[in-house]
Every structure is written in C-alpha cells, then in structure tokens.
Amino acid sequence: MGGDLSVDEFNALDEIVAGVKQGRPSACVARNTKRLLGLKYIEYAKSGNLVLTDKGKQTLFIKSCINGLRAIANDPLAVLKSDVVTFLGKKGHIAAKEADGGFDITEKGRECLADIDARSK
C-alpha cells in the first residue's frame, strides 16, 4: 500500500495533514492533487479544504511504521510515536529492552524490512 506514490506525493499528504497555512495549498499539494484524488488518498471536505481519506491516513501510518522500524534497526534508542511503538510491538516487530529503555528489532522485524527492501528494488 502506498508503494505507487512518489516522495513528492507523500510530502503532499504530509502537508495536507498539517493543514493549509496561507489560505491556499502549496505548490507541492497543487501539483499532486489530481493524482491523489484519483487514487482516493484525499478528498474535498464540505468546507472545500483537502483532507485525507481513511486510505490516506492508513498509508501515512504504515509509512511511519516502516520508518520507525528502520530507525530502531539503526538506533535502538530512537524515539518513536506511541501509536507506532504500540503497533510494532503488537505485531512482534520490536521488543522493549529492559536495561536502557530502548527497543530491539526482532527477527520478524528484520525479515519484514528485508522483504520491503527487496520489493522496492
């Protein structure tokens, strides 16, 4: 999910979540609106503002989880959002360390990262 989106399109989704600052969308959002609407990642709210659909929210959450898993693989003391920690812990991708409060990536987590990296090539 979300593998068909470019970095620019992910940036546009992030900007939509943050909200419009100056009354109109940024160039990044404007550039990607048509495609993101077509793929049903965003929609127009009754107010006329762009908002994420459930599919868009889920895609950004999965991206956050993958980035969090990579962060833990590189630095066991990396700080993650609580919802990402909860999800990765429940799925068995990370395990809390008792000694320093960080996390260890599990074998399942390493396999998941390897699979993601293999698919992205």
C-alpha positions as CSV (number, residue, x, y, z in Angstrom):
1,M,0.0,0.0,0.0
2,G,1.4,3.4,-0.9
3,G,4.1,1.8,-3.0
4,D,2.8,3.6,-6.1
5,L,3.3,7.0,-4.5
6,S,6.3,9.2,-5.1
7,V,8.2,11.0,-2.4
8,D,6.6,14.3,-3.7
9,E,3.1,12.7,-3.3
10,F,3.9,11.6,0.2
11,N,5.1,15.1,1.0
12,A,1.8,16.4,-0.3
13,L,-0.1,14.1,2.0
14,D,2.0,15.3,5.0
15,E,1.3,18.9,4.1
16,I,-2.4,18.2,3.9
17,V,-2.3,16.6,7.3
18,A,-0.5,19.7,8.7
19,G,-3.2,22.0,7.1
20,V,-3.1,24.9,4.8
21,K,-1.2,27.8,6.2
22,Q,-1.9,30.7,3.9
23,G,-5.4,30.1,2.6
24,R,-4.4,28.0,-0.4
25,P,-2.5,24.8,-1.0
26,S,1.3,24.8,-1.5
27,A,2.8,24.1,-4.9
28,C,3.5,20.6,-3.8
29,V,-0.1,19.9,-2.9
30,A,-1.4,21.6,-6.0
31,R,1.0,19.5,-8.2
32,N,-0.3,16.2,-6.8
33,T,-3.9,16.9,-6.0
34,K,-5.4,15.4,-9.2
35,R,-3.5,12.1,-8.8
36,L,-4.1,11.8,-5.1
37,L,-7.8,12.5,-5.6
38,G,-7.9,9.8,-8.3
39,L,-6.2,7.3,-6.2
40,K,-8.6,8.2,-3.3
41,Y,-5.9,9.2,-0.8
42,I,-7.5,12.6,-0.4
43,E,-10.9,14.2,-0.9
44,Y,-12.5,17.6,-0.6
45,A,-14.3,18.3,2.7
46,K,-17.6,20.2,2.9
47,S,-15.5,23.3,3.7
48,G,-13.7,23.0,0.4
49,N,-10.4,22.0,2.1
50,L,-8.4,18.9,1.1
51,V,-8.5,16.2,3.8
52,L,-7.1,12.6,3.9
53,T,-9.4,9.7,3.4
54,D,-9.1,6.6,5.5
55,K,-6.9,5.1,2.8
56,G,-4.6,8.2,3.0
57,K,-4.4,8.0,6.8
58,Q,-3.6,4.3,6.7
59,T,-0.9,4.8,4.1
60,L,0.8,7.5,6.1
61,F,0.6,5.4,9.3
62,I,2.2,2.4,7.5
63,K,4.9,4.7,6.2
64,S,5.5,5.9,9.8
65,C,5.7,2.3,11.0
66,I,8.3,1.3,8.3
67,N,10.3,4.4,9.0
68,G,10.1,3.6,12.7
69,L,11.3,0.1,12.2
70,R,14.2,1.3,10.1
71,A,15.0,3.8,12.9
72,I,15.1,1.1,15.5
73,A,17.2,-1.1,13.3
74,N,19.8,1.7,13.1
75,D,19.5,3.1,16.6
76,P,17.8,1.1,19.4
77,L,17.3,4.3,21.4
78,A,15.4,6.0,18.5
79,V,12.3,7.9,19.7
80,L,9.0,6.8,18.0
81,K,5.4,7.9,18.3
82,S,3.4,6.0,20.8
83,D,1.0,4.6,18.2
84,V,3.9,3.3,16.1
85,V,5.5,1.6,19.1
86,T,2.2,0.0,20.1
87,F,1.6,-1.3,16.6
88,L,5.2,-2.6,16.0
89,G,5.2,-4.2,19.5
90,K,1.8,-5.9,19.0
91,K,2.9,-7.3,15.6
92,G,6.1,-8.6,17.1
93,H,8.5,-6.5,15.1
94,I,10.2,-4.8,18.1
95,A,10.7,-5.8,21.7
96,A,11.4,-3.4,24.6
97,K,14.8,-3.5,26.2
98,E,14.7,-3.6,30.0
99,A,18.2,-2.1,30.5
100,D,18.1,1.3,28.8
101,G,14.5,1.7,27.7
102,G,15.2,1.3,24.0
103,F,13.9,-1.3,21.6
104,D,15.4,-4.3,19.9
105,I,14.2,-5.3,16.4
106,T,13.1,-8.9,16.4
107,E,13.8,-11.5,13.7
108,K,10.3,-10.9,12.4
109,G,11.1,-7.2,12.1
110,R,14.3,-7.9,10.2
111,E,12.5,-10.2,7.8
112,C,9.8,-7.6,7.2
113,L,12.4,-4.9,6.5
114,A,14.3,-7.3,4.1
115,D,11.0,-8.0,2.3
116,I,10.2,-4.3,2.0
117,D,13.7,-3.5,0.7
118,A,13.5,-6.4,-1.8
119,R,10.2,-5.2,-3.2
120,S,11.3,-1.7,-3.6
121,K,14.2,-2.6,-5.9
